[in-house]
Amino acid sequence: MKQLKLPYLNELDFLPIERWREVLMQKGSFGQIDIVNWKEFPYRPETTFNIAYSHTSLCICYNVKGLGIKALYSKDQEPVWQDSCVEFFCKRVDQEGYSNFEFNCIGTCLSAKHKTRENRVSRTEEEMRKIQRYASVGRNTFDEKDGIFEWYLIVGIPFELLEIDGDNLPEKILANFYKCGDGTKIVHYVSWNAIEVEKPDFHRPDYFGELYF
């Protein structure tokens, strides 16, 4: 099981999100999304992330370099996993279920609270508006483009959506990070922590790694 210790960077609460990347790259914890769990989908774009937390939020910068880029979906709760997509799944240690936060490369988000993959409650429009995002490629949709592309996405997920008290943080939470593109020309499914089962599935909280505050 992979583990990361997250630094506290209170300055992120006082900076616009478009300025977070430099701080996170310099001071955040570094991770690589590089585990290919599906042998039939061997493609692995170069995907890393830098993560930290502020008083109010979990703050992540995804950095991606790979073949092709696609962003068809602009409205939250649309199927962003069909686009060039990065994802964050997490849960409290004592929590029965888990949360998913899936983002395409222009920052459109799909998120829900899950008891199981099928048993879920989608987040409300008000909750979705609380998720901060900044996309290096902008927020406009586009058809899939061929070539080699580098892009980054910064997200700030409020602790209240994780059902965590920012004034009384737990020792750790459990989480996994993903890169995928179900509807792209080169289909891929890559994770930070390995999913060591015969039929891998991103919705496997038993294979989450550990993030320490």
HELIX and SHEET records of a PDB file:
HELIX    1   1 ASN A   10  PHE A   14  5                                   5    
HELIX    2   2 ILE A   17  ARG A   19  5                                   3    
HELIX    3   3 TRP A   20  LYS A   27  1                                   8    
HELIX    4   4 VAL A   80  GLN A   82  5                                   3    
HELIX    5   5 GLU A  125  ARG A  129  1                                   5    
HELIX    6   6 PHE A  159  LEU A  162  5                                   4    
HELIX    7   7 PRO A  205  TYR A  207  5                                   3    
SHEET    1   A 7 GLN A   3  LYS A   5  0                                        
SHEET    2   A 7 GLY A 209  TYR A 212  1                                        
SHEET    3   A 7 LYS A 172  CYS A 180 -1                                        
SHEET    4   A 7 CYS A  85  ARG A  92 -1                                        
SHEET    5   A 7 TYR A  98  ASN A 104 -1                                        
SHEET    6   A 7 CYS A 109  HIS A 114 -1                                        
SHEET    7   A 7 ARG A 120  SER A 122 -1                                        
SHEET    1   B 5 GLN A   3  LYS A   5  0                                        
SHEET    2   B 5 GLY A 209  TYR A 212  1                                        
SHEET    3   B 5 LYS A 172  CYS A 180 -1                                        
SHEET    4   B 5 TYR A 189  SER A 191 -1                                        
SHEET    5   B 5 ILE A  35  VAL A  36 -1                                        
SHEET    1   C 5 SER A  29  GLN A  32  0                                        
SHEET    2   C 5 GLU A  46  TYR A  53 -1                                        
SHEET    3   C 5 SER A  57  ALA A  71 -1                                        
SHEET    4   C 5 PHE A 142  PRO A 158 -1                                        
SHEET    5   C 5 GLN A 132  ALA A 135 -1                                        
END                                                                             
